[in-house]
Amino acid sequence: MKNWITQVVAGLFAVATLASCEKDEEKATITPSNAVTLSTSTNTVVLTQANQSRTGASFTWTPVTFAVSNAAETSAPTVSYRLQLAKTDTGFGSPTVIDAGTNTTLAVTAGSLNTALLNMGLAPDKAAPVYVRVAAVVGTDARSFVSNPVMLTVTPYKECLPPNSDSWGIVGPAGDGWPGATATDRVLTWDCDAKAYILRTALKVGDFKLRMNKDWAVNLGSLTKPTVPGAAATPLRPGGEDMTVSVAGTYTVKLTVTGSGANVTAGTLTVTP
């Protein structure tokens, strides 16, 4: 069950003055309709590269509108939002920023969140506190109205690239179907520590294969047509047989590949619950 944390900004209802550079009588004031309230889906985030395309954490906040007075233009200004991250609750002088546009909710992928954390100087594979707040930015003015910060305990991962530029994906009815008008490859992520391509994903009953770079020029199948998950790893060969998922469920698919590009000679596949 998700643990929702809520923090409310204190003293947000103070009226802001936007001063013209010309005359005192041209000053305008903007008044927020309510305080900014930030909620997050979890207070503990452990990120992995295998799940970089999945949601790392979700954030939701109350929308804010602003009334303008003492100005020629009295229509409500445009409001946009930014998530701000800092190492301490007082360290928002130069925060790391994730733009949310005009949305009032944002699901941040594990990959995007991890990049932000590493850019902040956090060490990979070590849990550390991070403070997050949301800023309501009025129009193009730099003045921001912010929520109180929420503390998260985060563990980033070490980002790395595969040993070559190849990508590998699952294709077939067990995934999203054979490639065609709508079916797409479910791309696996390179895991530096495991030295393998890994994806945690829901699979249906049906056949599948693995292919490189979303193209059939290089693909891997089994020596004979097996069913997975099985008790042992499945050896693969270029152009081999389809494999079959016998029971629908969510599995971790792990692929090791021998060779690269047109010189792929073999592989090994494990599918585990």
N, C-alpha and C positions, 0 to 999 in steps of 0.2 A: 504494500500500500504506500502511495506517495506521501511524503512528509512535507506538507505545505508550510512555508515560513512566510510570515507577513511582517513587514516593517513599514511604518508610516512616517513621513517627513514631519518634523516639528517646525512650526512657525512659517509654513509656506504661504499663509494667507496675507503676509505683508504685501503692501502695494508697491510695485516697482515703478520707478520713474525713468522714462526714456527721454533723455535731454537732447534738444536740438542744439546745434552749434551756433545758432543765430540769436534767438531771443528767448528770454525766460517764458514769455507767454506762449511760446510754441512747444513747451514741454508737454509730453503725453504720459499718461499712466496706464498700466495694464494690470488687471487684477485677475488672479487665477480663480477658477470656479471651485476647486477643491484641492486637497493634498494629494501628492503622488504616493500610491501604495504599490510596493513591489513584492511579488510572490515568486518563489522558485520551486521547481518540482522535487528537488532533493537538496540536502545539505552536505552530501558526500558524493564526489564524482571521481571515479577511477576510469581513466581513458585508456583505450588500446588502439593500436593502429589497425587491427583487423576490423574494428567497428568505426573507422573514421568517417564513413558516410552516414552513419546512424546518429540519432540525436544524443548529444552528450548531456545537455541540460536544457530545460524549458523555462522561460521567464514570462511573467504576465504582470501588467500594471494597469492601474486605473487611468482612463483618458482624462485629459485636462483641457479645458477651454479657457480663453482669456477675453475679458471685456476691456475695451479701450475707451478712454475718456480724455477730454482736453486735447483733441487732435482733429484735424480736418477729416481724416479718414478714420471712421469709427467701426468698420467691419472687423470681425474677429480675425486675428492674424493666424497664419499657418503655423501649426505645431508639429514638430518632428521629435523623434526620441532616439536616444543613444544609450546603450549599456556602457558603463564605465567600470573598469576593473583596476584594483590597486592592491598592493601587498599589505597595507595597513588601512584602518578605518579613517586615518587622517592623511593618507598619501595620495589624495586625488588632485594634487596640483598639476600633474602631467599624467593622467590616467591612460591606460590602454582602452581604446574605444571600439565598440562593435555597433555599427549603424543599424537602426531598426526602421528607418523611414517614418511613415505615419502609422505604422502598426502599433497595436497595444499588446502584442504577444510575439514572442520570438523563440523558435526552437533552434538552438545553436548546435551544429553538427560537432561530433567529437573531434574531427580534423580541424575545423575552424577554431574551436575552443582551445585545442592543444597548441595551435600556432600562436594564439594570443598569449597563452601562459608561458610558452618558451620565450616569446619576445619580451615578456616581463622579467625574464631572468630566472624563472623557476627551474629547478633541477629535475630531469626526467626520473621517473620511477621512485620519487620521494613525495610523500604526502605533505602538503603545506596549506596554510590558510590563505584565502583570497577573499577580498571584499568586493561586492558588486552593488552598484546602485544604478538607477535609471535617471536620466536627465531629460526634462521636457524643454526643448529649445524653441523659442518663439521666433518665427519667421527667420530672417537672416541676422537677427541681433545675437550677439555672443552671450547675452544674459541667459542663464539656464536655471530652471527650477528643478531641484533634485530630491530624490527619496533618501531616507536614511539607508546606509549600507547594510547589506545582508552578507554574513560570513559563510563561505563554503570551504570545505576541506577537499582539495583537489590533488590528484596524482596524474601528472602528464606523462606521456611516453616519448621515447627517443624517436624522432622522425628520421626516416632513411628511405632511400630509393632502391628499387630492385637492381640487381647486378647488370641489367641491360634495360632497354626501353620497352621491352615486351610487356603486354598485359595478357591475363588469362581470365576466361569467363566460362560460366556454366550455360549451356544451351540445351533445349529439349523440353518436352512436356512436364518433366519433374520440376522445371523452373518456370520460365515464361513462354515456353513453346519453342519450336524450331524457328530460326530467323526468317522473318517475312515482313509483312506490312506493319505489324504491331509488336511482334516478339523482339526482345532485346536480350543481350548477354548480361548475366549477373556477374559482374567483374569482381574477382578476388583481390585482396590487398596483400602486398608483400610485407612479411613480418621479418624484421631484421634478426631477432633473436632465434626464431625457429628456422630461418633461412628457407621459408616456404611461402606460398600464396595461400591465404586463409580467408574464409568468409563464414560468418554465422548467419544462417538464412533459413527460411521456411521452405521445405520441399514437398511437392505433391507426389503421389504414386505415379510412376511413369519413367520413361527412358531419358537419358541425358548423356552428353559428352562434354569435353572441355576443348576450347579452341583459343588460338592465340590472336590477339589484336582484332577480335571481332571478324575474323575471316577464316574460311575453311582451308586455306593454303597449308597451315600447320594446325593439326588437331590431335588430341590424344584420346584413345579409347583403351579398353581392357583387352587382355589376351583372349579370353573367352567371355561370354556375356554373363556377368555375375549380378547378384542382387546386393544392395547396400541399404543400411549399414551392415557390415559383416564383422567377424571376429578379428580379421587380419587386414593389413593394408593391401590394396589392389594394385598389382603392377600394371603399368600402362605402356603402350607403344604408339607411334605415329599411325594415324588412320585406323586405330583398333576398333573393337566392337562397342556398341552402346552399352551403357550400364543402366540398371533399373533400381529405382527406389521402391522398396516393397511396402513400406509403412510411412504414411505422411507424418510430418513432424518438423520440428526445428532442429537443425543439425549444424555442427561445425565441419566445414569442408576444408581439408588441408591437402594442397598439391605441391609436391616437389618435382622439379624438372631437371633433367640432365641435358645440358646443351642450351643453345639459345638461337633465336631466329630460325633460319632454314636448317640449322644443324641440330635441332632437337632430336634426341635419339631414344629417350625413354622418360618415364615419370612414375610416381607413386602417389596413390590417392587413399586418404582415410576419410571416412564419414562417420562422425560420432554424435550421439545425442547431446 
